Structures are given as C-alpha cells and as structure tokens.
Amino acid sequence: MLAVIGGSGFTSGYLEVFEQNFIHTPFGEPSGPIITGQIDKEQVLFVPRHGSNHSIPPHQINYRANIWALQQCGAKQVVAVAAVGGIHQSMGPLTIVIPDQIIDYTYGRKHTFFERGIAKVEHIDFSYPYREHLRQQLIGAANRLNIPIINYGTYGATQGPRLETVAEIKRMEQDGCHIVGMTGMPEAALARELNLDYASCALVVNWAAGKDTGIVELSEIERNLKLGMDQIYQLLAKFITINKC
Ligand code: HPA
C-alpha cells in the first residue's frame, strides 16, 4: 500500500478519512494515529509528520515511529510531502521539485533502526536515496497535468527549527544543495532500512537565506504553503492513478 507523509501545509484535510489507528512502536509514538483514507478514490495511509495540530518541530519528530508504524499498517511505498527553501536560482517560491539526492546536516536525531539490542548491525546502500521508479511516476504525473516541476535536485536537510544563516546557505550551495528543508532526514534513510520505497515531493515556499533581498519572511512561507499545496494534491492524485497500474 502507498503511504503519504504530510508536511507543513499538507494535512489530512486533503483525504477522505475512514479510519485512524493508534500504533505503539518499539521506538515510541508516531506523530499521530495512522490514517487510512482515500485520495481521489484510492486507498492510502497517511501520517502528518508534525502532528495533527502542527505542534511537533522537525528535530523532535519521531521519524522511526512514523516509518515503523506505516510499515506495520501495510505500507510498501512512501511519498513524503515537504516544504522547502529554494537555493538554486531555478527553484524559486512555488516551484515543485522531485529531488534525487540528499545531503544530511542534521544531528542528534534517532536516525537508524540498527541499534545495539534492537537489531543486528547492518549497512544499507543509500547511493540513490529516493526510489527512481517512484520519482519517475511523480514526474510523469506532473507531465500529464502540465504542472511545471524540476525533476532533480539535492535536498540539504538541516536541523532546524531555526532557518539558516546566509553563510550556511552559501556553504550548502557550494556543497551542491539545490533546496533546503528540515525533515528529509533521517526519514528517507529509515524508509530504506525497512526496505520501503520512498520518494519526495517538495514545494519551495521561500528563497533560502540570502537568496533574495532582505530576510526570510514567515508570512511569505505561510502564503506560499496555502498557494502551492493544492497543486501538490493534484500531483499526488494523478501519481496515485499511475502508481496503481
Ligand atoms: N530552510 C529550511 N527549511 C525550510 C525552509 C528554509 O528556508 N523553508 C521551508 N522549510
């Protein structure tokens, strides 16, 4: 089954909700009950990673519990919705990006299931952190809808909850990051550890620090979240019809 992890702005309001299951995992509680519902008449699982009232900051999300609970409920594939800042000049506000690489700048997060006493030591291949066939289905959905998207991009995952300094964004740009967000890791790696197919659909909601004149305005982020998420919904709905074939 397909699971959708909702980010800022993408709530269960976009689904027809049938059922909510409170799953307890060996790693603690997920961000909320795992929702079974429909997007455009197709069944999906859903969890809002920041909680149903958007109260869990990026560094305190229980990524392990979310991924574990989704798998427990039957998820085999995960599409993560993310709000991000744009670093590359082609990735300004309201651009949709389907990233293909990640650089992880987060720290202190519970980032693996392979811990002493929990599982035996294993190393996963993570050369290509997003599953290519899911990425292609997302890109295909956008093409069919004539929604302009960027079909590549390196997602720099920062710790948050504060936004970055101008120097940090400059460094990330030199590293090769195109977009910046706070929740892409360890989520993607945990999905890979449990062998779940995972891809991400990122909406740029602001220029990253120093990429525009002045400071990052939170009101702009809010505005763009509202403006852009409907298109993300359309994209997911089309993706789901492609994915089920
Ligand atoms: N930085 C990090 N995370 C974000 C940003 C940003 O500029 N915008 C939305 N999420």
Boltz pocket constraint, residues with backbone or C-beta under 6 A from the ligand:
constraints:
  - pocket:
      binder: B
      contacts: [[A, 83], [A, 84], [A, 85], [A, 86], [A, 158], [A, 162], [A, 163], [A, 164], [A, 180], [A, 181], [A, 182], [A, 205], [A, 206], [A, 207], [A, 208], [A, 209], [A, 216]]
      max_distance: 6.0
